[in-house]
Amino acid sequence: MFCPDCNEELKDTARLCDYCGATMPESDWDDFDLLVALKTGIGVLVIVLILMLGWDRIFKYFFQAN
């Protein structure tokens, strides 16, 4: 992501530019927050499925082991 004022690449996820001190608009961070929520949700879903069904059944389903 680049700063809209000085066009420098931002090094971290801070809302302030390290070079010129400009603040980042809130809308630039919506996609980042959505991706984090999506990854977290998928991870939790996988863990819940493993706990509910058991690792043996999931392994057999995906890898067709007998």
PDB file of N, CA, C, O and CB in Angstrom:
ATOM      1  N   MET A   1       0.845  -1.163   0.000  1.00  0.00           N
ATOM      2  CA  MET A   1       0.000   0.000   0.000  1.00  0.00           C
ATOM      3  C   MET A   1       0.897   1.234   0.000  1.00  0.00           C
ATOM      4  O   MET A   1       1.960   1.246   0.620  1.00  0.00           O
ATOM      5  CB  MET A   1      -0.965  -0.007   1.216  1.00  0.00           C
ATOM      6  N   PHE A   2       0.456   2.257  -0.696  1.00  0.00           N
ATOM      7  CA  PHE A   2       1.232   3.487  -0.811  1.00  0.00           C
ATOM      8  C   PHE A   2       0.491   4.655  -0.169  1.00  0.00           C
ATOM      9  O   PHE A   2      -0.739   4.698  -0.153  1.00  0.00           O
ATOM     10  CB  PHE A   2       1.537   3.795  -2.283  1.00  0.00           C
ATOM     11  N   CYS A   3       1.261   5.595   0.355  1.00  0.00           N
ATOM     12  CA  CYS A   3       0.698   6.803   0.949  1.00  0.00           C
ATOM     13  C   CYS A   3       0.106   7.668  -0.161  1.00  0.00           C
ATOM     14  O   CYS A   3       0.771   7.891  -1.172  1.00  0.00           O
ATOM     15  CB  CYS A   3       1.779   7.590   1.754  1.00  0.00           C
ATOM     16  N   PRO A   4      -1.130   8.164  -0.003  1.00  0.00           N
ATOM     17  CA  PRO A   4      -1.724   8.992  -1.047  1.00  0.00           C
ATOM     18  C   PRO A   4      -1.083  10.378  -1.160  1.00  0.00           C
ATOM     19  O   PRO A   4      -1.210  11.026  -2.199  1.00  0.00           O
ATOM     20  CB  PRO A   4      -3.196   9.142  -0.790  1.00  0.00           C
ATOM     21  N   ASP A   5      -0.399  10.842  -0.111  1.00  0.00           N
ATOM     22  CA  ASP A   5       0.202  12.180  -0.142  1.00  0.00           C
ATOM     23  C   ASP A   5       1.611  12.185  -0.726  1.00  0.00           C
ATOM     24  O   ASP A   5       1.911  12.984  -1.613  1.00  0.00           O
ATOM     25  CB  ASP A   5       0.237  12.758   1.254  1.00  0.00           C
ATOM     26  N   CYS A   6       2.478  11.298  -0.234  1.00  0.00           N
ATOM     27  CA  CYS A   6       3.879  11.330  -0.676  1.00  0.00           C
ATOM     28  C   CYS A   6       4.245  10.139  -1.557  1.00  0.00           C
ATOM     29  O   CYS A   6       5.366  10.072  -2.060  1.00  0.00           O
ATOM     30  CB  CYS A   6       4.800  11.366   0.529  1.00  0.00           C
ATOM     31  N   ASN A   7       3.322   9.201  -1.752  1.00  0.00           N
ATOM     32  CA  ASN A   7       3.492   8.044  -2.638  1.00  0.00           C
ATOM     33  C   ASN A   7       4.624   7.116  -2.192  1.00  0.00           C
ATOM     34  O   ASN A   7       5.193   6.400  -3.017  1.00  0.00           O
ATOM     35  CB  ASN A   7       3.756   8.518  -4.052  1.00  0.00           C
ATOM     36  N   GLU A   8       4.954   7.119  -0.904  1.00  0.00           N
ATOM     37  CA  GLU A   8       5.951   6.192  -0.365  1.00  0.00           C
ATOM     38  C   GLU A   8       5.253   4.903   0.056  1.00  0.00           C
ATOM     39  O   GLU A   8       4.101   4.920   0.491  1.00  0.00           O
ATOM     40  CB  GLU A   8       6.717   6.826   0.840  1.00  0.00           C
ATOM     41  N   GLU A   9       5.960   3.796  -0.078  1.00  0.00           N
ATOM     42  CA  GLU A   9       5.382   2.515   0.327  1.00  0.00           C
ATOM     43  C   GLU A   9       5.321   2.445   1.847  1.00  0.00           C
ATOM     44  O   GLU A   9       6.286   2.781   2.534  1.00  0.00           O
ATOM     45  CB  GLU A   9       6.205   1.328  -0.243  1.00  0.00           C
ATOM     46  N   LEU A  10       4.180   2.008   2.362  1.00  0.00           N
ATOM     47  CA  LEU A  10       4.012   1.890   3.804  1.00  0.00           C
ATOM     48  C   LEU A  10       4.625   0.575   4.267  1.00  0.00           C
ATOM     49  O   LEU A  10       4.382  -0.475   3.671  1.00  0.00           O
ATOM     50  CB  LEU A  10       2.511   1.973   4.202  1.00  0.00           C
ATOM     51  N   LYS A  11       5.414   0.634   5.321  1.00  0.00           N
ATOM     52  CA  LYS A  11       6.157  -0.535   5.792  1.00  0.00           C
ATOM     53  C   LYS A  11       5.340  -1.427   6.711  1.00  0.00           C
ATOM     54  O   LYS A  11       5.590  -2.631   6.768  1.00  0.00           O
ATOM     55  CB  LYS A  11       7.403  -0.094   6.506  1.00  0.00           C
ATOM     56  N   ASP A  12       4.385  -0.885   7.419  1.00  0.00           N
ATOM     57  CA  ASP A  12       3.594  -1.688   8.343  1.00  0.00           C
ATOM     58  C   ASP A  12       2.126  -1.317   8.191  1.00  0.00           C
ATOM     59  O   ASP A  12       1.751  -0.597   7.265  1.00  0.00           O
ATOM     60  CB  ASP A  12       4.066  -1.485   9.808  1.00  0.00           C
ATOM     61  N   THR A  13       1.311  -1.805   9.092  1.00  0.00           N
ATOM     62  CA  THR A  13      -0.131  -1.574   8.978  1.00  0.00           C
ATOM     63  C   THR A  13      -0.598  -0.403   9.835  1.00  0.00           C
ATOM     64  O   THR A  13      -1.771  -0.340  10.204  1.00  0.00           O
ATOM     65  CB  THR A  13      -0.890  -2.826   9.370  1.00  0.00           C
ATOM     66  N   ALA A  14       0.302   0.525  10.158  1.00  0.00           N
ATOM     67  CA  ALA A  14      -0.088   1.708  10.924  1.00  0.00           C
ATOM     68  C   ALA A  14      -0.940   2.621  10.053  1.00  0.00           C
ATOM     69  O   ALA A  14      -0.829   2.598   8.827  1.00  0.00           O
ATOM     70  CB  ALA A  14       1.160   2.466  11.451  1.00  0.00           C
ATOM     71  N   ARG A  15      -1.775   3.411  10.675  1.00  0.00           N
ATOM     72  CA  ARG A  15      -2.639   4.321   9.920  1.00  0.00           C
ATOM     73  C   ARG A  15      -1.959   5.657   9.639  1.00  0.00           C
ATOM     74  O   ARG A  15      -2.572   6.547   9.048  1.00  0.00           O
ATOM     75  CB  ARG A  15      -3.936   4.555  10.675  1.00  0.00           C
ATOM     76  N   LEU A  16      -0.704   5.812  10.055  1.00  0.00           N
ATOM     77  CA  LEU A  16       0.055   7.029   9.772  1.00  0.00           C
ATOM     78  C   LEU A  16       1.228   6.690   8.862  1.00  0.00           C
ATOM     79  O   LEU A  16       1.874   5.656   9.029  1.00  0.00           O
ATOM     80  CB  LEU A  16       0.554   7.696  11.085  1.00  0.00           C
ATOM     81  N   CYS A  17       1.496   7.559   7.907  1.00  0.00           N
ATOM     82  CA  CYS A  17       2.645   7.384   7.018  1.00  0.00           C
ATOM     83  C   CYS A  17       3.926   7.671   7.797  1.00  0.00           C
ATOM     84  O   CYS A  17       3.998   8.656   8.531  1.00  0.00           O
ATOM     85  CB  CYS A  17       2.537   8.316   5.770  1.00  0.00           C
ATOM     86  N   ASP A  18       4.939   6.815   7.642  1.00  0.00           N
ATOM     87  CA  ASP A  18       6.211   7.008   8.339  1.00  0.00           C
ATOM     88  C   ASP A  18       6.987   8.201   7.804  1.00  0.00           C
ATOM     89  O   ASP A  18       7.821   8.758   8.516  1.00  0.00           O
ATOM     90  CB  ASP A  18       7.058   5.760   8.228  1.00  0.00           C
ATOM     91  N   TYR A  19       6.733   8.601   6.575  1.00  0.00           N
ATOM     92  CA  TYR A  19       7.535   9.637   5.928  1.00  0.00           C
ATOM     93  C   TYR A  19       6.937  11.033   6.078  1.00  0.00           C
ATOM     94  O   TYR A  19       7.636  11.974   6.453  1.00  0.00           O
ATOM     95  CB  TYR A  19       7.697   9.316   4.465  1.00  0.00           C
ATOM     96  N   CYS A  20       5.630  11.169   5.782  1.00  0.00           N
ATOM     97  CA  CYS A  20       5.048  12.514   5.827  1.00  0.00           C
ATOM     98  C   CYS A  20       4.047  12.694   6.962  1.00  0.00           C
ATOM     99  O   CYS A  20       3.613  13.818   7.215  1.00  0.00           O
ATOM    100  CB  CYS A  20       4.374  12.821   4.514  1.00  0.00           C
ATOM    101  N   GLY A  21       3.667  11.620   7.654  1.00  0.00           N
ATOM    102  CA  GLY A  21       2.751  11.716   8.780  1.00  0.00           C
ATOM    103  C   GLY A  21       1.290  11.804   8.393  1.00  0.00           C
ATOM    104  O   GLY A  21       0.443  12.063   9.248  1.00  0.00           O
ATOM    105  N   ALA A  22       0.972  11.591   7.111  1.00  0.00           N
ATOM    106  CA  ALA A  22      -0.422  11.668   6.669  1.00  0.00           C
ATOM    107  C   ALA A  22      -1.213  10.490   7.227  1.00  0.00           C
ATOM    108  O   ALA A  22      -0.691   9.385   7.375  1.00  0.00           O
ATOM    109  CB  ALA A  22      -0.507  11.692   5.122  1.00  0.00           C
ATOM    110  N   THR A  23      -2.471  10.745   7.529  1.00  0.00           N
ATOM    111  CA  THR A  23      -3.336   9.669   8.011  1.00  0.00           C
ATOM    112  C   THR A  23      -3.967   8.958   6.823  1.00  0.00           C
ATOM    113  O   THR A  23      -4.250   9.573   5.795  1.00  0.00           O
ATOM    114  CB  THR A  23      -4.431  10.219   8.964  1.00  0.00           C
ATOM    115  N   MET A  24      -4.183   7.662   6.975  1.00  0.00           N
ATOM    116  CA  MET A  24      -4.785   6.867   5.908  1.00  0.00           C
ATOM    117  C   MET A  24      -6.304   6.873   6.072  1.00  0.00           C
ATOM    118  O   MET A  24      -6.795   6.779   7.197  1.00  0.00           O
ATOM    119  CB  MET A  24      -4.235   5.412   5.919  1.00  0.00           C
ATOM    120  N   PRO A  25      -7.046   6.980   4.996  1.00  0.00           N
ATOM    121  CA  PRO A  25      -8.504   6.911   5.093  1.00  0.00           C
ATOM    122  C   PRO A  25      -8.955   5.537   5.596  1.00  0.00           C
ATOM    123  O   PRO A  25      -8.287   4.529   5.363  1.00  0.00           O
ATOM    124  CB  PRO A  25      -9.146   7.212   3.727  1.00  0.00           C
ATOM    125  N   GLU A  26     -10.061   5.512   6.269  1.00  0.00           N
ATOM    126  CA  GLU A  26     -10.586   4.263   6.830  1.00  0.00           C
ATOM    127  C   GLU A  26     -10.902   3.251   5.741  1.00  0.00           C
ATOM    128  O   GLU A  26     -10.735   2.050   5.955  1.00  0.00           O
ATOM    129  CB  GLU A  26     -11.837   4.538   7.658  1.00  0.00           C
ATOM    130  N   SER A  27     -11.352   3.705   4.584  1.00  0.00           N
ATOM    131  CA  SER A  27     -11.788   2.787   3.527  1.00  0.00           C
ATOM    132  C   SER A  27     -10.638   1.970   2.952  1.00  0.00           C
ATOM    133  O   SER A  27     -10.881   0.898   2.398  1.00  0.00           O
ATOM    134  CB  SER A  27     -12.462   3.560   2.415  1.00  0.00           C
ATOM    135  N   ASP A  28      -9.399   2.434   3.060  1.00  0.00           N
ATOM    136  CA  ASP A  28      -8.257   1.676   2.550  1.00  0.00           C
ATOM    137  C   ASP A  28      -8.024   0.398   3.340  1.00  0.00           C
ATOM    138  O   ASP A  28      -7.344  -0.508   2.859  1.00  0.00           O
ATOM    139  CB  ASP A  28      -7.005   2.531   2.581  1.00  0.00           C
ATOM    140  N   TRP A  29      -8.576   0.312   4.544  1.00  0.00           N
ATOM    141  CA  TRP A  29      -8.306  -0.829   5.410  1.00  0.00           C
ATOM    142  C   TRP A  29      -9.446  -1.831   5.416  1.00  0.00           C
ATOM    143  O   TRP A  29      -9.343  -2.866   6.075  1.00  0.00           O
ATOM    144  CB  TRP A  29      -8.037  -0.359   6.815  1.00  0.00           C
ATOM    145  N   ASP A  30     -10.534  -1.555   4.699  1.00  0.00           N
ATOM    146  CA  ASP A  30     -11.678  -2.462   4.716  1.00  0.00           C
ATOM    147  C   ASP A  30     -11.326  -3.829   4.148  1.00  0.00           C
ATOM    148  O   ASP A  30     -11.730  -4.848   4.710  1.00  0.00           O
ATOM    149  CB  ASP A  30     -12.830  -1.863   3.935  1.00  0.00           C
ATOM    150  N   ASP A  31     -10.580  -3.874   3.042  1.00  0.00           N
ATOM    151  CA  ASP A  31     -10.227  -5.149   2.440  1.00  0.00           C
ATOM    152  C   ASP A  31      -9.318  -5.957   3.354  1.00  0.00           C
ATOM    153  O   ASP A  31      -9.464  -7.175   3.457  1.00  0.00           O
ATOM    154  CB  ASP A  31      -9.554  -4.930   1.094  1.00  0.00           C
ATOM    155  N   PHE A  32      -8.380  -5.287   4.020  1.00  0.00           N
ATOM    156  CA  PHE A  32      -7.471  -5.970   4.937  1.00  0.00           C
ATOM    157  C   PHE A  32      -8.245  -6.615   6.079  1.00  0.00           C
ATOM    158  O   PHE A  32      -8.004  -7.773   6.419  1.00  0.00           O
ATOM    159  CB  PHE A  32      -6.424  -4.991   5.491  1.00  0.00           C
ATOM    160  N   ASP A  33      -9.165  -5.878   6.667  1.00  0.00           N
ATOM    161  CA  ASP A  33      -9.958  -6.405   7.771  1.00  0.00           C
ATOM    162  C   ASP A  33     -10.829  -7.562   7.307  1.00  0.00           C
ATOM    163  O   ASP A  33     -11.006  -8.533   8.042  1.00  0.00           O
ATOM    164  CB  ASP A  33     -10.825  -5.304   8.381  1.00  0.00           C
ATOM    165  N   LEU A  34     -11.374  -7.475   6.098  1.00  0.00           N
ATOM    166  CA  LEU A  34     -12.214  -8.543   5.573  1.00  0.00           C
ATOM    167  C   LEU A  34     -11.405  -9.814   5.366  1.00  0.00           C
ATOM    168  O   LEU A  34     -11.883 -10.905   5.679  1.00  0.00           O
ATOM    169  CB  LEU A  34     -12.867  -8.113   4.261  1.00  0.00           C
ATOM    170  N   LEU A  35     -10.195  -9.694   4.848  1.00  0.00           N
ATOM    171  CA  LEU A  35      -9.355 -10.872   4.632  1.00  0.00           C
ATOM    172  C   LEU A  35      -8.977 -11.538   5.949  1.00  0.00           C
ATOM    173  O   LEU A  35      -8.983 -12.765   6.046  1.00  0.00           O
ATOM    174  CB  LEU A  35      -8.094 -10.488   3.863  1.00  0.00           C
ATOM    175  N   VAL A  36      -8.651 -10.753   6.951  1.00  0.00           N
ATOM    176  CA  VAL A  36      -8.311 -11.320   8.256  1.00  0.00           C
ATOM    177  C   VAL A  36      -9.513 -12.052   8.835  1.00  0.00           C
ATOM    178  O   VAL A  36      -9.371 -13.155   9.363  1.00  0.00           O
ATOM    179  CB  VAL A  36      -7.833 -10.218   9.227  1.00  0.00           C
ATOM    180  N   ALA A  37     -10.686 -11.454   8.744  1.00  0.00           N
ATOM    181  CA  ALA A  37     -11.893 -12.094   9.258  1.00  0.00           C
ATOM    182  C   ALA A  37     -12.208 -13.370   8.485  1.00  0.00           C
ATOM    183  O   ALA A  37     -12.620 -14.369   9.076  1.00  0.00           O
ATOM    184  CB  ALA A  37     -13.080 -11.129   9.187  1.00  0.00           C
ATOM    185  N   LEU A  38     -12.018 -13.344   7.174  1.00  0.00           N
ATOM    186  CA  LEU A  38     -12.290 -14.518   6.351  1.00  0.00           C
ATOM    187  C   LEU A  38     -11.337 -15.663   6.684  1.00  0.00           C
ATOM    188  O   LEU A  38     -11.771 -16.806   6.827  1.00  0.00           O
ATOM    189  CB  LEU A  38     -12.183 -14.162   4.870  1.00  0.00           C
ATOM    190  N   LYS A  39     -10.058 -15.370   6.806  1.00  0.00           N
ATOM    191  CA  LYS A  39      -9.077 -16.405   7.148  1.00  0.00           C
ATOM    192  C   LYS A  39      -9.348 -16.979   8.534  1.00  0.00           C
ATOM    193  O   LYS A  39      -9.250 -18.189   8.737  1.00  0.00           O
ATOM    194  CB  LYS A  39      -7.652 -15.837   7.084  1.00  0.00           C
ATOM    195  N   THR A  40      -9.687 -16.118   9.481  1.00  0.00           N
ATOM    196  CA  THR A  40      -9.985 -16.578  10.829  1.00  0.00           C
ATOM    197  C   THR A  40     -11.223 -17.459  10.841  1.00  0.00           C
ATOM    198  O   THR A  40     -11.244 -18.497  11.503  1.00  0.00           O
ATOM    199  CB  THR A  40     -10.174 -15.392  11.767  1.00  0.00           C
ATOM    200  N   GLY A  41     -12.251 -17.050  10.115  1.00  0.00           N
ATOM    201  CA  GLY A  41     -13.481 -17.837  10.054  1.00  0.00           C
ATOM    202  C   GLY A  41     -13.268 -19.200   9.432  1.00  0.00           C
ATOM    203  O   GLY A  41     -13.802 -20.194   9.924  1.00  0.00           O
ATOM    204  N   ILE A  42     -12.498 -19.266   8.361  1.00  0.00           N
ATOM    205  CA  ILE A  42     -12.222 -20.553   7.717  1.00  0.00           C
ATOM    206  C   ILE A  42     -11.409 -21.445   8.650  1.00  0.00           C
ATOM    207  O   ILE A  42     -11.671 -22.644   8.746  1.00  0.00           O
ATOM    208  CB  ILE A  42     -11.470 -20.347   6.381  1.00  0.00           C
ATOM    209  N   GLY A  43     -10.439 -20.876   9.329  1.00  0.00           N
ATOM    210  CA  GLY A  43      -9.633 -21.655  10.272  1.00  0.00           C
ATOM    211  C   GLY A  43     -10.466 -22.218  11.407  1.00  0.00           C
ATOM    212  O   GLY A  43     -10.308 -23.382  11.774  1.00  0.00           O
ATOM    213  N   VAL A  44     -11.346 -21.412  11.961  1.00  0.00           N
ATOM    214  CA  VAL A  44     -12.218 -21.880  13.040  1.00  0.00           C
ATOM    215  C   VAL A  44     -13.160 -22.963  12.529  1.00  0.00           C
ATOM    216  O   VAL A  44     -13.404 -23.945  13.230  1.00  0.00           O
ATOM    217  CB  VAL A  44     -13.025 -20.709  13.635  1.00  0.00           C
ATOM    218  N   LEU A  45     -13.690 -22.804  11.326  1.00  0.00           N
ATOM    219  CA  LEU A  45     -14.584 -23.805  10.750  1.00  0.00           C
ATOM    220  C   LEU A  45     -13.874 -25.141  10.576  1.00  0.00           C
ATOM    221  O   LEU A  45     -14.446 -26.188  10.876  1.00  0.00           O
ATOM    222  CB  LEU A  45     -15.129 -23.323   9.409  1.00  0.00           C
ATOM    223  N   VAL A  46     -12.651 -25.116  10.099  1.00  0.00           N
ATOM    224  CA  VAL A  46     -11.883 -26.356   9.924  1.00  0.00           C
ATOM    225  C   VAL A  46     -11.641 -27.029  11.272  1.00  0.00           C
ATOM    226  O   VAL A  46     -11.787 -28.246  11.390  1.00  0.00           O
ATOM    227  CB  VAL A  46     -10.535 -26.068   9.221  1.00  0.00           C
ATOM    228  N   ILE A  47     -11.277 -26.259  12.279  1.00  0.00           N
ATOM    229  CA  ILE A  47     -11.037 -26.830  13.607  1.00  0.00           C
ATOM    230  C   ILE A  47     -12.311 -27.433  14.175  1.00  0.00           C
ATOM    231  O   ILE A  47     -12.274 -28.518  14.756  1.00  0.00           O
ATOM    232  CB  ILE A  47     -10.488 -25.763  14.562  1.00  0.00           C
ATOM    233  N   VAL A  48     -13.433 -26.751  14.018  1.00  0.00           N
ATOM    234  CA  VAL A  48     -14.707 -27.270  14.525  1.00  0.00           C
ATOM    235  C   VAL A  48     -15.088 -28.556  13.804  1.00  0.00           C
ATOM    236  O   VAL A  48     -15.563 -29.499  14.438  1.00  0.00           O
ATOM    237  CB  VAL A  48     -15.822 -26.222  14.363  1.00  0.00           C
ATOM    238  N   LEU A  49     -14.888 -28.610  12.488  1.00  0.00           N
ATOM    239  CA  LEU A  49     -15.200 -29.835  11.745  1.00  0.00           C
ATOM    240  C   LEU A  49     -14.320 -30.992  12.192  1.00  0.00           C
ATOM    241  O   LEU A  49     -14.800 -32.117  12.332  1.00  0.00           O
ATOM    242  CB  LEU A  49     -15.033 -29.606  10.243  1.00  0.00           C
ATOM    243  N   ILE A  50     -13.050 -30.731  12.415  1.00  0.00           N
ATOM    244  CA  ILE A  50     -12.156 -31.793  12.887  1.00  0.00           C
ATOM    245  C   ILE A  50     -12.597 -32.286  14.258  1.00  0.00           C
ATOM    246  O   ILE A  50     -12.582 -33.490  14.515  1.00  0.00           O
ATOM    247  CB  ILE A  50     -10.696 -31.294  12.943  1.00  0.00           C
ATOM    248  N   LEU A  51     -12.985 -31.381  15.134  1.00  0.00           N
ATOM    249  CA  LEU A  51     -13.430 -31.790  16.466  1.00  0.00           C
ATOM    250  C   LEU A  51     -14.752 -32.542  16.417  1.00  0.00           C
ATOM    251  O   LEU A  51     -14.946 -33.497  17.169  1.00  0.00           O
ATOM    252  CB  LEU A  51     -13.564 -30.576  17.369  1.00  0.00           C
ATOM    253  N   MET A  52     -15.664 -32.127  15.542  1.00  0.00           N
ATOM    254  CA  MET A  52     -16.972 -32.777  15.470  1.00  0.00           C
ATOM    255  C   MET A  52     -16.898 -34.145  14.807  1.00  0.00           C
ATOM    256  O   MET A  52     -17.482 -35.106  15.308  1.00  0.00           O
ATOM    257  CB  MET A  52     -17.948 -31.898  14.715  1.00  0.00           C
ATOM    258  N   LEU A  53     -16.197 -34.244  13.702  1.00  0.00           N
ATOM    259  CA  LEU A  53     -16.184 -35.481  12.932  1.00  0.00           C
ATOM    260  C   LEU A  53     -15.027 -36.399  13.289  1.00  0.00           C
ATOM    261  O   LEU A  53     -15.099 -37.603  13.044  1.00  0.00           O
ATOM    262  CB  LEU A  53     -16.132 -35.166  11.475  1.00  0.00           C
ATOM    263  N   GLY A  54     -14.001 -35.872  13.842  1.00  0.00           N
ATOM    264  CA  GLY A  54     -12.827 -36.674  14.150  1.00  0.00           C
ATOM    265  C   GLY A  54     -11.861 -36.665  12.984  1.00  0.00           C
ATOM    266  O   GLY A  54     -12.267 -36.616  11.823  1.00  0.00           O
ATOM    267  N   TRP A  55     -10.594 -36.713  13.303  1.00  0.00           N
ATOM    268  CA  TRP A  55      -9.564 -36.629  12.270  1.00  0.00           C
ATOM    269  C   TRP A  55      -9.620 -37.824  11.330  1.00  0.00           C
ATOM    270  O   TRP A  55      -9.360 -37.668  10.136  1.00  0.00           O
ATOM    271  CB  TRP A  55      -8.183 -36.533  12.906  1.00  0.00           C
ATOM    272  N   ASP A  56      -9.953 -39.020  11.831  1.00  0.00           N
ATOM    273  CA  ASP A  56      -9.980 -40.230  10.993  1.00  0.00           C
ATOM    274  C   ASP A  56     -10.975 -40.094   9.856  1.00  0.00           C
ATOM    275  O   ASP A  56     -10.656 -40.401   8.707  1.00  0.00           O
ATOM    276  CB  ASP A  56     -10.324 -41.458  11.836  1.00  0.00           C
ATOM    277  N   ARG A  57     -12.171 -39.641  10.167  1.00  0.00           N
ATOM    278  CA  ARG A  57     -13.202 -39.533   9.126  1.00  0.00           C
ATOM    279  C   ARG A  57     -12.849 -38.468   8.094  1.00  0.00           C
ATOM    280  O   ARG A  57     -13.086 -38.665   6.902  1.00  0.00           O
ATOM    281  CB  ARG A  57     -14.559 -39.212   9.756  1.00  0.00           C
ATOM    282  N   ILE A  58     -12.290 -37.352   8.529  1.00  0.00           N
ATOM    283  CA  ILE A  58     -11.916 -36.292   7.590  1.00  0.00           C
ATOM    284  C   ILE A  58     -10.768 -36.758   6.704  1.00  0.00           C
ATOM    285  O   ILE A  58     -10.774 -36.502   5.500  1.00  0.00           O
ATOM    286  CB  ILE A  58     -11.522 -35.004   8.347  1.00  0.00           C
ATOM    287  N   PHE A  59      -9.789 -37.436   7.281  1.00  0.00           N
ATOM    288  CA  PHE A  59      -8.665 -37.943   6.497  1.00  0.00           C
ATOM    289  C   PHE A  59      -9.155 -38.948   5.452  1.00  0.00           C
ATOM    290  O   PHE A  59      -8.708 -38.913   4.305  1.00  0.00           O
ATOM    291  CB  PHE A  59      -7.611 -38.596   7.420  1.00  0.00           C
ATOM    292  N   LYS A  60     -10.064 -39.836   5.837  1.00  0.00           N
ATOM    293  CA  LYS A  60     -10.603 -40.817   4.886  1.00  0.00           C
ATOM    294  C   LYS A  60     -11.412 -40.138   3.790  1.00  0.00           C
ATOM    295  O   LYS A  60     -11.351 -40.551   2.632  1.00  0.00           O
ATOM    296  CB  LYS A  60     -11.475 -41.845   5.615  1.00  0.00           C
ATOM    297  N   TYR A  61     -12.155 -39.121   4.133  1.00  0.00           N
ATOM    298  CA  TYR A  61     -12.980 -38.433   3.144  1.00  0.00           C
ATOM    299  C   TYR A  61     -12.124 -37.746   2.086  1.00  0.00           C
ATOM    300  O   TYR A  61     -12.405 -37.860   0.893  1.00  0.00           O
ATOM    301  CB  TYR A  61     -13.883 -37.411   3.827  1.00  0.00           C
ATOM    302  N   PHE A  62     -11.083 -37.034   2.510  1.00  0.00           N
ATOM    303  CA  PHE A  62     -10.279 -36.273   1.556  1.00  0.00           C
ATOM    304  C   PHE A  62      -9.283 -37.131   0.793  1.00  0.00           C
ATOM    305  O   PHE A  62      -9.015 -36.868  -0.379  1.00  0.00           O
ATOM    306  CB  PHE A  62      -9.546 -35.179   2.270  1.00  0.00           C
ATOM    307  N   PHE A  63      -8.733 -38.147   1.433  1.00  0.00           N
ATOM    308  CA  PHE A  63      -7.673 -38.927   0.796  1.00  0.00           C
ATOM    309  C   PHE A  63      -8.123 -40.328   0.398  1.00  0.00           C
ATOM    310  O   PHE A  63      -7.324 -41.106  -0.122  1.00  0.00           O
ATOM    311  CB  PHE A  63      -6.489 -39.026   1.720  1.00  0.00           C
ATOM    312  N   GLN A  64      -9.388 -40.659   0.634  1.00  0.00           N
ATOM    313  CA  GLN A  64      -9.975 -41.946   0.248  1.00  0.00           C
ATOM    314  C   GLN A  64      -9.159 -43.123   0.768  1.00  0.00           C
ATOM    315  O   GLN A  64      -8.968 -44.110   0.058  1.00  0.00           O
ATOM    316  CB  GLN A  64     -10.096 -42.035  -1.266  1.00  0.00           C
ATOM    317  N   ALA A  65      -8.682 -43.021   1.996  1.00  0.00           N
ATOM    318  CA  ALA A  65      -7.932 -44.130   2.599  1.00  0.00           C
ATOM    319  C   ALA A  65      -8.919 -45.168   3.122  1.00  0.00           C
ATOM    320  O   ALA A  65     -10.013 -44.827   3.572  1.00  0.00           O
ATOM    321  CB  ALA A  65      -7.000 -43.624   3.751  1.00  0.00           C
ATOM    322  N   ASN A  66      -8.533 -46.406   3.059  1.00  0.00           N
ATOM    323  CA  ASN A  66      -9.430 -47.487   3.532  1.00  0.00           C
ATOM    324  C   ASN A  66      -9.122 -47.865   4.946  1.00  0.00           C
ATOM    325  O   ASN A  66      -9.771 -48.750   5.504  1.00  0.00           O
ATOM    326  CB  ASN A  66      -9.319 -48.721   2.644  1.00  0.00           C
TER     327      ASN A  66
END
